[in-house]
Amino acid sequence: MTTPRWRKSTHSGGDEGNCVEVANLGDHIAIRDSKVPGAGISF
């Protein structure tokens, strides 16, 4: 399995740590909170 390349949304809080991150997993999209990176979900 390839390591996901996480990207932060431009609408996130920036330096405040309130960031939503997304990653393309091929046939799924993963979403996570940057403050809790181990708790992502995929669709």
Backbone as CSV, one residue per row, in Angstrom:
resi,resn,N_x,N_y,N_z,CA_x,CA_y,CA_z,C_x,C_y,C_z
1,MET,0.836,-1.187,0.000,0.000,0.000,0.000,0.876,1.244,0.000
2,THR,0.516,2.212,-0.806,1.254,3.463,-0.904,0.873,4.395,0.245
3,THR,1.843,5.129,0.753,1.573,6.106,1.802,0.751,7.251,1.217
4,PRO,-0.372,7.613,1.844,-1.210,8.692,1.309,-0.490,10.031,1.317
5,ARG,-0.774,10.846,0.325,-0.253,12.213,0.271,-1.371,13.132,0.762
6,TRP,-1.256,13.577,1.987,-2.293,14.396,2.608,-2.168,15.840,2.163
7,ARG,-3.314,16.473,1.895,-3.364,17.883,1.497,-4.317,18.619,2.430
8,LYS,-3.939,19.838,2.811,-4.791,20.648,3.678,-5.705,21.520,2.825
9,SER,-6.933,21.647,3.265,-7.898,22.501,2.596,-7.479,23.961,2.725
10,THR,-7.673,24.735,1.663,-7.375,26.169,1.729,-8.380,26.910,2.596
11,HIS,-9.493,26.271,2.950,-10.512,26.881,3.808,-10.314,26.524,5.274
12,SER,-9.246,25.819,5.587,-8.968,25.442,6.977,-8.404,26.628,7.737
13,GLY,-8.239,26.461,9.034,-7.814,27.546,9.908,-6.363,27.966,9.800
14,GLY,-5.581,27.412,8.901,-4.188,27.820,8.744,-3.318,27.422,9.911
15,ASP,-2.687,28.405,10.563,-1.746,28.140,11.653,-2.422,27.795,12.975
16,GLU,-3.728,27.912,13.048,-4.430,27.653,14.303,-4.606,26.167,14.595
17,GLY,-4.295,25.293,13.647,-4.424,23.864,13.863,-5.796,23.305,13.555
18,ASN,-6.696,24.129,13.053,-8.044,23.682,12.700,-8.075,23.316,11.221
19,CYS,-7.395,22.250,10.864,-7.241,21.904,9.458,-7.920,20.583,9.108
20,VAL,-8.568,20.578,7.963,-9.115,19.364,7.380,-8.131,18.935,6.303
21,GLU,-7.764,17.654,6.283,-6.844,17.134,5.282,-7.536,16.042,4.476
22,VAL,-7.204,15.957,3.194,-7.767,14.929,2.315,-6.630,14.221,1.594
23,ALA,-6.868,12.970,1.210,-5.887,12.195,0.446,-6.632,11.315,-0.548
24,ASN,-6.100,11.221,-1.761,-6.646,10.338,-2.783,-6.001,8.973,-2.599
25,LEU,-6.816,7.954,-2.350,-6.315,6.596,-2.130,-6.611,5.691,-3.322
26,GLY,-6.734,6.275,-4.498,-7.044,5.487,-5.686,-8.537,5.349,-5.875
27,ASP,-9.136,4.320,-5.288,-10.579,4.132,-5.406,-11.341,4.665,-4.196
28,HIS,-10.658,5.356,-3.291,-11.270,5.962,-2.108,-10.680,7.353,-1.883
29,ILE,-11.407,8.165,-1.136,-10.918,9.460,-0.675,-10.904,9.402,0.849
30,ALA,-9.808,9.833,1.463,-9.702,9.846,2.922,-9.765,11.282,3.425
31,ILE,-10.387,11.462,4.575,-10.514,12.768,5.220,-10.089,12.607,6.671
32,ARG,-9.351,13.597,7.188,-8.953,13.542,8.595,-8.802,14.948,9.162
33,ASP,-8.819,15.032,10.462,-8.558,16.257,11.206,-7.054,16.277,11.474
34,SER,-6.382,17.356,11.135,-4.922,17.408,11.301,-4.486,17.296,12.761
35,LYS,-5.375,17.594,13.702,-5.039,17.468,15.125,-5.067,16.017,15.590
36,VAL,-5.770,15.141,14.837,-5.900,13.724,15.190,-5.661,12.904,13.916
37,PRO,-4.418,12.872,13.403,-4.152,12.242,12.109,-4.427,10.746,12.043
38,GLY,-4.450,10.052,13.156,-4.713,8.619,13.138,-6.186,8.258,13.071
39,ALA,-7.062,9.249,13.095,-8.501,8.986,13.140,-9.210,9.399,11.850
40,GLY,-8.590,9.159,10.711,-9.210,9.513,9.439,-10.290,8.532,9.027
41,ILE,-11.134,8.943,8.073,-12.157,8.067,7.507,-12.005,8.064,5.993
42,SER,-12.466,7.017,5.341,-12.369,6.962,3.878,-13.723,6.640,3.286
43,PHE,-13.930,7.133,2.063,-15.171,6.918,1.315,-14.837,6.273,-0.002
